[in-house]
Amino acid sequence: MPSTVERKLSDPEIGEATFRATVASEGVRARLYVFGLKRLWSVKPVIKGDEMYEVFVEPFRDHIALCEVAYAESTLLEAGVLGLVVVVLCPLKADIVAEFLRWVEELSLRALEPPISSVKLLMVAGSLPLEELERLGYKKADGFFSKNL
């Protein structure tokens, strides 16, 4: 049965970051949220002539909302190999992304059977600097990063 776990992290620049994950025996799906401005839109039909109309989309107002800024998914690729994909949707500080990656990796290693001996990581869109990934134990290989445990 899947379970949901959450972790909060405070940062002086971005405020509070929320890590939220669904953990199941087949893998982990995680999201990283921060509070930010989210624009809502007002859609108004305008009737012209007999039956013709145009739709104008205009800003309604700005709202402070919980905005998704990164997500990650993990699964068992083959016996003993954890596959991990991380997508960063907007510029974020490297230490926040690194902590999110560590957290998802940790949840995945606990959730998946059999024992995991290595991790294959694919960073999509925004990513961590190579130095940060190396600090976390990853080495670049064939378009992805790998780490032996």
MDTraj code that builds the backbone (N, CA, C; nanometers):
import mdtraj as md
import numpy as np

residues = "MET PRO SER THR VAL GLU ARG LYS LEU SER ASP PRO GLU ILE GLY GLU ALA THR PHE ARG ALA THR VAL ALA SER GLU GLY VAL ARG ALA ARG LEU TYR VAL PHE GLY LEU LYS ARG LEU TRP SER VAL LYS PRO VAL ILE LYS GLY ASP GLU MET TYR GLU VAL PHE VAL GLU PRO PHE ARG ASP HIS ILE ALA LEU CYS GLU VAL ALA TYR ALA GLU SER THR LEU LEU GLU ALA GLY VAL LEU GLY LEU VAL VAL VAL VAL LEU CYS PRO LEU LYS ALA ASP ILE VAL ALA GLU PHE LEU ARG TRP VAL GLU GLU LEU SER LEU ARG ALA LEU GLU PRO PRO ILE SER SER VAL LYS LEU LEU MET VAL ALA GLY SER LEU PRO LEU GLU GLU LEU GLU ARG LEU GLY TYR LYS LYS ALA ASP GLY PHE PHE SER LYS ASN LEU".split()
xyz = np.array([
    [0.0838, -0.1182, 0.0000],
    [0.0000, 0.0000, 0.0000],
    [0.0887, 0.1251, 0.0000],
    [0.0715, 0.2145, -0.0952],
    [0.1531, 0.3363, -0.0991],
    [0.1307, 0.4239, 0.0242],
    [0.2370, 0.4898, 0.0663],
    [0.2260, 0.5840, 0.1777],
    [0.2809, 0.7193, 0.1330],
    [0.2357, 0.8241, 0.1995],
    [0.2820, 0.9589, 0.1679],
    [0.3662, 1.0099, 0.2839],
    [0.4826, 1.0649, 0.2509],
    [0.5698, 1.1228, 0.3528],
    [0.6021, 1.2660, 0.3123],
    [0.6348, 1.3466, 0.4119],
    [0.6614, 1.4879, 0.3854],
    [0.7760, 1.5345, 0.4736],
    [0.8523, 1.6272, 0.4200],
    [0.9618, 1.6880, 0.4957],
    [0.9652, 1.8362, 0.4622],
    [0.9921, 1.9184, 0.5612],
    [1.0022, 2.0631, 0.5399],
    [1.1460, 2.1063, 0.5665],
    [1.1891, 2.2049, 0.4869],
    [1.3245, 2.2563, 0.4981],
    [1.3184, 2.4078, 0.4882],
    [1.3786, 2.4775, 0.5825],
    [1.3794, 2.6242, 0.5783],
    [1.5067, 2.6738, 0.5126],
    [1.4914, 2.7782, 0.4323],
    [1.6048, 2.8387, 0.3640],
    [1.5875, 2.9899, 0.3706],
    [1.6936, 3.0651, 0.4037],
    [1.6786, 3.2099, 0.4169],
    [1.6387, 3.2802, 0.2872],
    [1.6746, 3.2235, 0.1714],
    [1.6428, 3.2884, 0.0444],
    [1.5046, 3.2535, -0.0083],
    [1.4676, 3.1250, -0.0010],
    [1.3395, 3.0843, -0.0607],
    [1.2305, 3.0601, 0.0418],
    [1.2638, 3.0701, 0.1695],
    [1.1636, 3.0442, 0.2722],
    [1.1544, 2.8956, 0.3004],
    [1.0340, 2.8451, 0.3110],
    [1.0145, 2.7046, 0.3442],
    [0.9955, 2.6218, 0.2183],
    [1.0726, 2.5149, 0.2070],
    [1.0568, 2.4192, 0.0977],
    [0.9889, 2.2958, 0.1551],
    [0.8961, 2.2393, 0.0795],
    [0.8249, 2.1192, 0.1220],
    [0.8576, 2.0063, 0.0260],
    [0.9096, 1.8965, 0.0804],
    [0.9323, 1.7753, 0.0023],
    [0.8147, 1.6836, 0.0325],
    [0.7494, 1.6310, -0.0700],
    [0.6358, 1.5411, -0.0509],
    [0.6534, 1.4211, -0.1436],
    [0.6376, 1.2999, -0.0914],
    [0.6599, 1.1807, -0.1731],
    [0.5555, 1.0740, -0.1468],
    [0.5252, 0.9991, -0.2526],
    [0.4447, 0.8781, -0.2423],
    [0.5411, 0.7615, -0.2568],
    [0.5443, 0.6769, -0.1548],
    [0.6375, 0.5652, -0.1514],
    [0.5590, 0.4360, -0.1671],
    [0.5996, 0.3538, -0.2641],
    [0.5352, 0.2250, -0.2878],
    [0.6439, 0.1210, -0.3137],
    [0.6047, -0.0055, -0.3182],
    [0.7028, -0.1118, -0.3388],
    [0.7678, -0.1049, -0.4764],
    [0.7018, -0.0398, -0.5735],
    [0.7595, -0.0295, -0.7082],
    [0.8409, 0.0975, -0.7299],
    [0.8414, 0.1892, -0.6332],
    [0.9224, 0.3096, -0.6479],
    [0.8690, 0.4277, -0.5701],
    [0.9298, 0.5420, -0.5941],
    [0.8967, 0.6656, -0.5233],
    [0.8655, 0.7739, -0.6256],
    [0.7623, 0.8516, -0.5983],
    [0.7311, 0.9726, -0.6760],
    [0.7319, 1.0880, -0.5784],
    [0.8194, 1.1846, -0.6039],
    [0.8372, 1.2946, -0.5090],
    [0.8231, 1.4293, -0.5781],
    [0.7817, 1.5277, -0.5009],
    [0.7659, 1.6647, -0.5491],
    [0.8328, 1.7600, -0.4503],
    [0.8866, 1.8690, -0.5042],
    [0.9453, 1.9747, -0.4224],
    [0.8635, 2.1001, -0.4460],
    [0.8115, 2.1583, -0.3382],
    [0.7266, 2.2773, -0.3472],
    [0.7891, 2.3927, -0.2693],
    [0.7680, 2.5139, -0.3181],
    [0.8002, 2.6349, -0.2425],
    [0.6808, 2.7284, -0.2549],
    [0.6698, 2.8231, -0.1629],
    [0.5645, 2.9230, -0.1749],
    [0.6111, 3.0306, -0.2711],
    [0.5227, 3.0718, -0.3625],
    [0.5588, 3.1745, -0.4586],
    [0.4357, 3.2381, -0.5182],
    [0.4578, 3.3346, -0.6058],
    [0.3455, 3.4000, -0.6726],
    [0.2933, 3.3114, -0.7839],
    [0.1642, 3.2948, -0.7880],
    [0.1007, 3.2154, -0.8919],
    [-0.0098, 3.3010, -0.9515],
    [-0.0063, 3.3212, -1.0799],
    [-0.1038, 3.4081, -1.1452],
    [-0.2258, 3.3263, -1.1869],
    [-0.3419, 3.3732, -1.1474],
    [-0.4674, 3.3149, -1.1939],
    [-0.5177, 3.3990, -1.3100],
    [-0.5910, 3.3378, -1.3993],
    [-0.6373, 3.4080, -1.5188],
    [-0.7886, 3.4115, -1.5238],
    [-0.8415, 3.5218, -1.5741],
    [-0.9849, 3.5395, -1.5917],
    [-1.0156, 3.5291, -1.7408],
    [-1.1056, 3.4409, -1.7777],
    [-1.1425, 3.4215, -1.9181],
    [-1.2827, 3.4770, -1.9382],
    [-1.2963, 3.5701, -2.0331],
    [-1.4255, 3.6354, -2.0549],
    [-1.4654, 3.6257, -2.2018],
    [-1.5832, 3.5704, -2.2304],
    [-1.6309, 3.5733, -2.3692],
    [-1.6859, 3.7117, -2.4023],
    [-1.6562, 3.7591, -2.5209],
    [-1.7060, 3.8889, -2.5662],
    [-1.7837, 3.8649, -2.6950],
    [-1.9138, 3.8949, -2.6924],
    [-1.9986, 3.8701, -2.8092],
    [-1.9868, 3.9869, -2.9059],
    [-1.9656, 3.9530, -3.0343],
    [-1.9566, 4.0556, -3.1389],
    [-2.0478, 4.0140, -3.2538],
    [-2.1315, 4.1042, -3.2957],
    [-2.2197, 4.0734, -3.4080],
    [-2.3248, 3.9715, -3.3708],
    [-2.3677, 3.8905, -3.4701],
    [-2.4736, 3.7920, -3.4477],
    [-2.4291, 3.6792, -3.3546],
    [-2.3360, 3.5960, -3.4020],
    [-2.2959, 3.4814, -3.3203],
    [-2.1459, 3.4757, -3.2963],
    [-2.0746, 3.5733, -3.3445],
    [-1.9299, 3.5694, -3.3307],
    [-1.8888, 3.6171, -3.1918],
    [-1.7865, 3.5553, -3.1381],
    [-1.7338, 3.6010, -3.0100],
    [-1.5830, 3.5772, -3.0051],
    [-1.5173, 3.6495, -2.9210],
    [-1.3752, 3.6318, -2.8952],
    [-1.3578, 3.6099, -2.7457],
    [-1.2547, 3.5384, -2.7104],
    [-1.2257, 3.5158, -2.5691],
    [-1.0992, 3.5934, -2.5344],
    [-1.1106, 3.6814, -2.4371],
    [-0.9955, 3.7571, -2.3902],
    [-0.9475, 3.6948, -2.2595],
    [-0.8188, 3.6729, -2.2498],
    [-0.7608, 3.6204, -2.1266],
    [-0.6796, 3.7324, -2.0646],
    [-0.7103, 3.7639, -1.9412],
    [-0.6391, 3.8727, -1.8743],
    [-0.6061, 3.8334, -1.7310],
    [-0.5034, 3.8934, -1.6737],
    [-0.4679, 3.8601, -1.5354],
    [-0.5832, 3.8902, -1.4406],
    [-0.6084, 3.7988, -1.3491],
    [-0.7125, 3.8177, -1.2490],
    [-0.6507, 3.8834, -1.1256],
    [-0.5537, 3.8180, -1.0668],
    [-0.4746, 3.8749, -0.9576],
    [-0.3666, 3.7733, -0.9205],
    [-0.2672, 3.8204, -0.8497],
    [-0.1587, 3.7327, -0.8063],
    [-0.1952, 3.6706, -0.6717],
    [-0.1557, 3.5476, -0.6549],
    [-0.1803, 3.4766, -0.5300],
    [-0.0508, 3.4140, -0.4815],
    [-0.0352, 3.4079, -0.3526],
    [0.0743, 3.3308, -0.2958],
    [0.0235, 3.1874, -0.2885],
    [0.0989, 3.0958, -0.3474],
    [0.0528, 2.9577, -0.3541],
    [0.1713, 2.8634, -0.3409],
    [0.1411, 2.7395, -0.3104],
    [0.2422, 2.6354, -0.3052],
    [0.2710, 2.5935, -0.4489],
    [0.3912, 2.6201, -0.4983],
    [0.4257, 2.5962, -0.6387],
    [0.5238, 2.4797, -0.6502],
    [0.4947, 2.3864, -0.7396],
    [0.5858, 2.2751, -0.7646],
    [0.7060, 2.3266, -0.8426],
    [0.8267, 2.2981, -0.7941],
    [0.9477, 2.3461, -0.8606],
    [1.0413, 2.2335, -0.9033],
    [1.0159, 2.1120, -0.8574],
    [1.0967, 1.9971, -0.8991],
    [1.0199, 1.8695, -0.8683],
    [1.0505, 1.7644, -0.9454],
    [0.9952, 1.6347, -0.9100],
    [1.0960, 1.5257, -0.9424],
    [1.0742, 1.4102, -0.8834],
    [1.1650, 1.2976, -0.9017],
    [1.0847, 1.1686, -0.8996],
    [1.1333, 1.0708, -0.9739],
    [1.0739, 0.9373, -0.9726],
    [1.1854, 0.8353, -0.9673],
    [1.1616, 0.7275, -0.8950],
    [1.2598, 0.6201, -0.8886],
    [1.1906, 0.4871, -0.9112],
    [1.2672, 0.3934, -0.9647],
    [1.2179, 0.2581, -0.9869],
    [1.3379, 0.1648, -0.9942],
    [1.3136, 0.0373, -0.9816],
    [1.4194, -0.0618, -0.9942],
    [1.4392, -0.0899, -1.1426],
    [1.5569, -0.0580, -1.1978],
    [1.5836, -0.0795, -1.3401],
    [1.6113, -0.2259, -1.3699],
    [1.6917, -0.2861, -1.2860],
    [1.7260, -0.4277, -1.2941],
    [1.7696, -0.4679, -1.1548],
    [1.8013, -0.5941, -1.1372],
    [1.8382, -0.6410, -1.0040],
    [1.9516, -0.5571, -0.9460],
    [1.9254, -0.4934, -0.8345],
    [2.0270, -0.4173, -0.7638],
    [2.0567, -0.2782, -0.8168],
    [1.9842, -0.2328, -0.9213],
    [2.0118, -0.1012, -0.9800],
    [1.8890, -0.0117, -0.9676],
    [1.9053, 0.0967, -0.8938],
    [1.7990, 0.1951, -0.8761],
    [1.8080, 0.2983, -0.9872],
    [1.6969, 0.3224, -1.0574],
    [1.6897, 0.4287, -1.1573],
    [1.6216, 0.5491, -1.0959],
    [1.6817, 0.6655, -1.1111],
    [1.6302, 0.7872, -1.0494],
    [1.6323, 0.8999, -1.1521],
    [1.5169, 0.9641, -1.1731],
    [1.5057, 1.0782, -1.2640],
    [1.4651, 1.1990, -1.1811],
    [1.5372, 1.3094, -1.1984],
    [1.5062, 1.4335, -1.1274],
    [1.4873, 1.5436, -1.2308],
    [1.3741, 1.6140, -1.2234],
    [1.3445, 1.7244, -1.3145],
    [1.3291, 1.8510, -1.2310],
    [1.4107, 1.9510, -1.2616],
    [1.4050, 2.0793, -1.1915],
    [1.3365, 2.1784, -1.2846],
    [1.2242, 2.2348, -1.2409],
    [1.1390, 2.3161, -1.3269],
    [1.1742, 2.4643, -1.3301],
    [1.2568, 2.5107, -1.2379],
    [1.2972, 2.6513, -1.2369],
    [1.4305, 2.6620, -1.1637],
    [1.5013, 2.7729, -1.1766],
    [1.6304, 2.7860, -1.1086],
    [1.6144, 2.7739, -0.9569],
    [1.6928, 2.6862, -0.8985],
    [1.6913, 2.6653, -0.7536],
    [1.8345, 2.6573, -0.7035],
    [1.8530, 2.6865, -0.5764],
    [1.9851, 2.6737, -0.5165],
    [2.0282, 2.5275, -0.5186],
    [2.1574, 2.5049, -0.5457],
    [2.2100, 2.3690, -0.5563],
    [2.1900, 2.2891, -0.4281],
    [2.2038, 2.3534, -0.3115],
    [2.1914, 2.2767, -0.1874],
    [2.0488, 2.2280, -0.1632],
    [1.9484, 2.3018, -0.2092],
    [1.8088, 2.2572, -0.1962],
    [1.7851, 2.1359, -0.2864],
    [1.8319, 2.1435, -0.4117],
    [1.8154, 2.0320, -0.5055],
    [1.8929, 1.9101, -0.4562],
    [2.0134, 1.9317, -0.4051],
    [2.0942, 1.8211, -0.3535],
    [2.0250, 1.7528, -0.2359],
    [1.9671, 1.8307, -0.1466],
    [1.8964, 1.7729, -0.0315],
    [1.7729, 1.6954, -0.0770],
    [1.7013, 1.7478, -0.1762],
    [1.5853, 1.6785, -0.2337],
    [1.6302, 1.5457, -0.2949],
    [1.7387, 1.5469, -0.3719],
    [1.7923, 1.4253, -0.4329],
    [1.8311, 1.3238, -0.3261],
    [1.9027, 1.3671, -0.2220],
    [1.9417, 1.2763, -0.1124],
    [1.8195, 1.2132, -0.0462],
    [1.7166, 1.2949, -0.0236],
    [1.5952, 1.2471, 0.0430],
    [1.5239, 1.1423, -0.0417],
    [1.5083, 1.1690, -0.1717],
    [1.4412, 1.0735, -0.2615],
    [1.5229, 0.9450, -0.2718],
    [1.6534, 0.9584, -0.2810],
    [1.7408, 0.8409, -0.2877],
    [1.7254, 0.7558, -0.1615],
    [1.7263, 0.8204, -0.0463],
    [1.7119, 0.7503, 0.0819],
    [1.5774, 0.6771, 0.0910],
    [1.4679, 0.7452, 0.0543],
    [1.3360, 0.6815, 0.0549],
    [1.3327, 0.5620, -0.0393],
    [1.3933, 0.5767, -0.1562],
    [1.3935, 0.4711, -0.2573],
    [1.4707, 0.3489, -0.2095],
    [1.5854, 0.3717, -0.1480],
    [1.6670, 0.2599, -0.1000],
    [1.5947, 0.1810, 0.0087],
    [1.5142, 0.2488, 0.0896],
    [1.4367, 0.1797, 0.1933],
    [1.3160, 0.1064, 0.1364],
    [1.2572, 0.1612, 0.0278],
    [1.1314, 0.1074, -0.0250],
    [1.1499, -0.0101, -0.1204],
    [1.2576, -0.0099, -0.1955],
    [1.2734, -0.1090, -0.3017],
    [1.3521, -0.2306, -0.2559],
    [1.3092, -0.3468, -0.3018],
    [1.3773, -0.4732, -0.2759],
    [1.4267, -0.5247, -0.4096],
    [1.5281, -0.5993, -0.4208],
    [1.6251, -0.6472, -0.3222],
    [1.7245, -0.5370, -0.2873],
    [1.8271, -0.5707, -0.2108],
    [1.9253, -0.4670, -0.1778],
    [1.9806, -0.4003, -0.3043],
    [1.9959, -0.2692, -0.2980],
    [2.0428, -0.1902, -0.4115],
    [2.1950, -0.1749, -0.4020],
    [2.2647, -0.1999, -0.5134],
    [2.4105, -0.1863, -0.5140],
    [2.4579, -0.0629, -0.5896],
    [2.3717, -0.0082, -0.6786],
    [2.4114, 0.1120, -0.7520],
    [2.2892, 0.1949, -0.7905],
    [2.3157, 0.3224, -0.8219],
    [2.2102, 0.4159, -0.8608],
    [2.2478, 0.4763, -0.9956],
    [2.1510, 0.4810, -1.0879],
    [2.1671, 0.5529, -1.2143],
    [2.0751, 0.6735, -1.2083],
    [2.1323, 0.7920, -1.2243],
    [2.0597, 0.9177, -1.2101],
    [2.0568, 0.9913, -1.3425],
    [1.9383, 1.0377, -1.3811],
    [1.9232, 1.1243, -1.4974],
    [1.8673, 1.2569, -1.4483],
    [1.9423, 1.3643, -1.4686],
    [1.8962, 1.4986, -1.4333],
    [1.8395, 1.5613, -1.5596],
    [1.7161, 1.6100, -1.5542],
    [1.6498, 1.6699, -1.6691],
    [1.6256, 1.8174, -1.6392],
    [1.6332, 1.9002, -1.7419],
    [1.6130, 2.0460, -1.7298],
    [1.7217, 2.1025, -1.6398],
    [1.6850, 2.1857, -1.5430],
    [1.7850, 2.2420, -1.4533],
    [1.8553, 2.1298, -1.3804],
    [1.9802, 2.1474, -1.3487],
    [2.0497, 2.0379, -1.2828],
    [2.1455, 2.0896, -1.1775],
    [2.2107, 1.9968, -1.1140],
    [2.3126, 2.0305, -1.0156],
    [2.4470, 2.0436, -1.0855],
    [2.5334, 2.1312, -1.0370],
    [2.6684, 2.1375, -1.0933],
    [2.7385, 2.0023, -1.0757],
    [2.8260, 1.9699, -1.1690],
    [2.8981, 1.8430, -1.1652],
    [2.9700, 1.8242, -1.0318],
    [3.0266, 1.9324, -0.9773],
    [3.0982, 1.9230, -0.8492],
    [3.0050, 1.8772, -0.7368],
    [2.8813, 1.9249, -0.7388],
    [2.7842, 1.8869, -0.6353],
    [2.7470, 1.7396, -0.6495],
    [2.7262, 1.6945, -0.7738],
    [2.6943, 1.5532, -0.7964],
    [2.8109, 1.4641, -0.7543],
    [2.9333, 1.5076, -0.7827],
    [3.0506, 1.4301, -0.7408],
    [3.0598, 1.4257, -0.5889],
    [3.0261, 1.5360, -0.5238],
    [3.0263, 1.5395, -0.3769],
    [2.9260, 1.4398, -0.3192],
    [2.8164, 1.4172, -0.3936],
    [2.7147, 1.3205, -0.3513],
    [2.7516, 1.1774, -0.3907],
    [2.8667, 1.1602, -0.4574],
    [2.9141, 1.0266, -0.4925],
    [2.8846, 0.9825, -0.6347],
    [2.8298, 1.0706, -0.7191],
    [2.7954, 1.0346, -0.8566],
    [2.9108, 1.0635, -0.9516],
    [2.9221, 0.9778, -1.0551],
    [3.0190, 0.9984, -1.1622],
    [2.9442, 0.9964, -1.2945],
    [2.9850, 1.0813, -1.3887],
    [2.9184, 1.0897, -1.5188],
    [2.9571, 0.9690, -1.6040],
    [2.8547, 0.9073, -1.6680],
    [2.8791, 0.7908, -1.7539],
    [2.7651, 0.7752, -1.8532],
    [2.7945, 0.7815, -1.9820],
    [2.6975, 0.7542, -2.0891],
    [2.5682, 0.8346, -2.0790],
    [2.5760, 0.9647, -2.0552],
    [2.4575, 1.0497, -2.0543],
    [2.3809, 1.0520, -1.9236],
    [2.4262, 0.9787, -1.8252],
    [2.3624, 0.9823, -1.6937],
    [2.4723, 0.9803, -1.5890],
    [2.4336, 0.9846, -1.4641],
    [2.5291, 0.9790, -1.3543],
    [2.5066, 0.8488, -1.2792],
    [2.6145, 0.7879, -1.2328],
    [2.5997, 0.6624, -1.1589],
    [2.6772, 0.6696, -1.0282],
    [2.6336, 0.5857, -0.9364],
    [2.6964, 0.5815, -0.8040],
    [2.6859, 0.4391, -0.7525],
    [2.7980, 0.3859, -0.7052],
    [2.7971, 0.2555, -0.6397],
    [2.7776, 0.2768, -0.4906],
    [2.6971, 0.1912, -0.4312],
    [2.6681, 0.2046, -0.2876],
    [2.7559, 0.1132, -0.2047],
])
top = md.Topology()
chain = top.add_chain()
for i, resn in enumerate(residues, 1):
    res = top.add_residue(resn, chain, resSeq=i)
    for name in ("N", "CA", "C"):
        top.add_atom(name, md.element.get_by_symbol(name[0]), res)
traj = md.Trajectory(xyz[None], top)
